């Protein structure tokens, strides 16, 4: 799953080190528009719905955080 997330992120914003970065939102690597694109791609790729309340910095600061959120939403779904 993490590899798929990294591929999506690289399509949206290719100039970041997604393997190690833990501050994608805090350091403004991803803009709000990037996050909206990411949400749409994640929903399509992993067949989940990401509610607005989940679109918070802590869920999008790293690939690990994004994967954890997607896995949790898949389990809840």
Buried (B, 14 or more C-beta within 10 A) or exposed (E): BEEBBBEBBEEBBEEBEBEEBEEBBEEEBBEEEBBEBBBEBBBEBBEBEBEEEBBEEEBBBBBEBBBEBBEEBEEEE
